[in-house]
Amino acid sequence: MKKFVIIAVMFGLSACSAAFAQIVYSADTVVGPIEMSKANGPMSIDLATALRLANANNHTVALARERMNEAVAQCQRANAMLLPTITLGASVDHHEGGIQETSGTIRDINRSSGFVGLGAGATGAGPIQVPGVGITANLADAFFEPLAAKQSKLAAEAGSAAATNRVSLQVATAYFELVRAKARLAIATEAQLNAADLARVTASFAKSGQGLESDASRAEVEKLVRDGKVEQARENYRIRSIELAELLRLDGGTQLYPTEDAAALISLADESASGSELLLAALENRPEVRQNEALVKAAKQRLKQAKYDPFVPKVSVGFSAGGFGGGGGTSLGSENDRHDVSALVFWQLDNLGFGARARTKEQKSRFKQAEIEQLRVLDRIASEVREARIRAESRKRQLAIAAAAVKRARSSLELNKSRIYESQGLPIEVLQAIGSLALTRELVLDSAVEFNQAQFRLYTAIGQPGKAE
């Protein structure tokens, strides 16, 4: 009957452990592996799609999530420190030869014993070496480690959000660079067509005697220069596409075509808001703030753990049950039920106290380092907010200036063309107007793209508030 009770206890404990593991591990969602996207050939893309693909595929984001999963597992392990360990086993012991009795007499003994059940290592009248159900714990660790692990988990979660925000900024910057490259190709192509038209007209004037051959040669050189700039712009467009595809983990042969107009401005953060308002938003939303707060709290818990460790006892409790038999020679004899209960409690001072003291100093230093790092991060966040705000404001003003310059440059080109057709000027006079138009259009483009980049940088600097988790 007792054997059936032992078996029932064994299965009951196993079932309880399995149920606990199921509860613990179902509490958090573990992110699975992400495969590289198989897109190939041309692909239209907008900013929202690029950000979505980065969140799903980017290596940095995936690594940050795995670090978060690791921290979750460590927290689960810390919370299970006071749960018993179950050992099912069997052991056999055989002794042959001299053995000393308590009186001091040496006797020649030949005996064997065996055990099977909860535990292992039962010999004679001594305790079972490996308890069937046992808890061995440092109570200081059991109390403080779950608290520290919880803060480490919160820090890892915030670190994952911070990594996602950084990658989003990288992807947005790369996307706007692709938009810039596409628009630069269009500007270069327009200048190339204008130069080709100028070369044709100038050659016609030279042939009819109305212009100089040197002007025709100069116009032809300008056409060739513009041909080269188109090729450079096409090369840059392809390279920017490859760079963005790498961040999104798309196939290297995918040619990306941005759908947004280069002149379209985004509005994610109010650059006209006061610096104090933006900084307050950053402190409220930046995951780095939460990450470092959690790291400081984790370091504080580990400092307490080291400080109180010498004064908190270590405990060891064990219970074993099973069948035990033995006899002379190699015979195990008849089997009998055996139950063992053991309990230990003790205090430990490592290395005469010097080791414990050094450990406390080490954890105190780590706590101070965490506080210093927290201050450093806060200073960096403040600088990022101020810098991003200045960039966004400046780029907006530059955009208005460049737009006025483009209007004047286009008007100048049309007026110069009209003078040629009205026989009031030479075609070569258009050359400077072509260059001025291309230059001012590039200034408008650069100001628009860099304003959008500055907007997203400011949006990231204040923690990307309102973003869907």
Secondary structure, 3 states (H helix, E strand, C coil): CHHHHHHHHHHHHHHHHHHHHHHHHCCCCCCCCCCCCCCCCEEEECHHHHHHHHHHHCHHHHHHHHHHHHHHHHHHHHHCCCCCEECEEEEEEEEEEEEECCCCCEEEEEEEEEEEEEEECCCCCCCCCEECEEEEEEHHHHHHHHHHHHHHHHHHHHHHHHHHHHHHHHHHHHHHHHHHHHHHHHHHHHHHHHHHHHHHHHHHHHHHCCCCHHHHHHHHHHHHHHHHHHHHHHHHHHHHHHHHHHHHCCCCCCEEEECCCCCCCCCCCCCCCCHHHHHHHHHHHCHHHHHHHHHHHHHHHHHHHHHHHHHCCEEEEEEEEEEEEEEECCCCCCEEEEEEEEEEEECCCHHHHHHHHHHHHHHHHHHHHHHHHHHHHHHHHHHHHHHHHHHHHHHHHHHHHHHHHHHHHHHHHHHHHHHHHCCCCCHHHHHHHHHHHHHHHHHHHHHHHHHHHHHHHHHHHCCCCCCCC
